[in-house]
Amino acid sequence: MKLDRQRLKSLGILLLIGFAYYLETQTLGFRLGCPLYQFTGLRCPACGLTRACIAFLQLRFADAAGANWGLTLSLPVLLPWLAVVIYRWLYRRPAKGKWTKAAGMLLVGWYILWGIGRNFLGL
């Protein structure tokens, strides 16, 4: 297995963009809005994601949960799944295996249910 340096560079650039966005939200206060919410008034499963991620980075876990419960509850599955998928992507190995597929499908299903629940059940 050999690390793909181009992919590592791409990941580094993506992380730098994310960090720059974090700094910008903390200094200027500008945040990107959710297009689904702006056009329909419905909150997508990711609404509140920026606030939740910033709160997590600042170790304010209750605020993070309040911003997006769906993300917070999915973290025990999401974080290890992301780590495996990113690691395998960096080494140009397909992210296959029963656990990877099952976790991915579980996350997709969870976010669909979360999107329905937060809009129609008032969660």
N, C-alpha and C positions, 0 to 999 in steps of 0.2 A: 504494500500500500504506500502510495506516495501522495503527499499533500499537494493539492492543486493551488499554486501560489496566486493565480489569477482569481480564483474563487475566494481565497483568503483576503485578497486585496478588495474585492467587491464587498465582502462582508464587513471589512474595516471601514470602507466608505459609507456603507449603510448605517453602521453604528455611529460614525461621525455626524451624519445627517441627523440621526435621532438625537444625539447629544446637543447639536446646534439648535434643533427645535425645542428641546427641553430648556436650554439657556434662554432662548427667545421668549418662551412662554413665561419664564420667571422674571425677565427684565422688561419686556414690552407688553406682555399680557395678551398678545395675539394668539388665537387658537383657531384651527380649522374647524368649521362646523360640519355637521353630518348632512349630506345632501338629501338623504331619505327623509330625515326629520324636517328639513327646511321645506321640502315640497309636499310632504304628506302629513306631517305632524306625528308620525309613528316613529318610535325609537327602535333603531336597529340593534342587534345584539352587541355591537361595538360602541354604541353611544355611551359616553362617559369613560372611554378607554384612555384618553389622554390624561384626564384628571386622576383616574385610578393608577396609571403607571407613574405619574409624578408623585402621588401620595406614597406608593410603594417605595420609590427611590428615596423619599424623605422619611421612610419608616413610620408613616402614619397609616397603619393598617385599617383602622376603623373608617377613616375617610376613604381609603381605597375601596373598601367593601361597599360603602354608601354610594360611591360613584358608579360602580358596576358589579353587582353581586354575582352575575353570571361568570365574569372573568375570575373573580376571587374564588368561587367554588370550584372552578375548573383547574386551578393552579396545580393541585397534586398530580393531575394527569398531563396537563399542558407543558409544564416545565421539563419533565424527563423526556416527553415525546419530542419537544423542540430540540433538546440537546442531542438526541439520537439522530434526528433528521438532519440537523445542521452538520453534525460530525460526519455523517455518511456522505452528505453533499460535498463537503470539503475534500473528501478522499475519493470522490467520483464513484461511490458505491451506491447502488439503489437502496432506498429506504424501504426494504422489504422485511417480511417476517410477520408472523401472526400478531405479536404484541403491537408492532408499529401500525399495522392496518387496523386492528381492533381499537386502539387508542385514537387513531385518526377518525374513524367512523363514530366512535363514542363522542368525541369533541364536536364533530359536525352536527350530530343529533342533538347534543346538549345545547349548542348555540341556536339551533332552530327552535327547540322548545323554549329556550330563554327568550328569544325574540317574540314568540307568540305569547308567552306568559307575561312578559313585562308590558305588552300593549293591550292585551285583551283580558287579563286576569288581575291587572293592577299590581304586579310584583315589582 
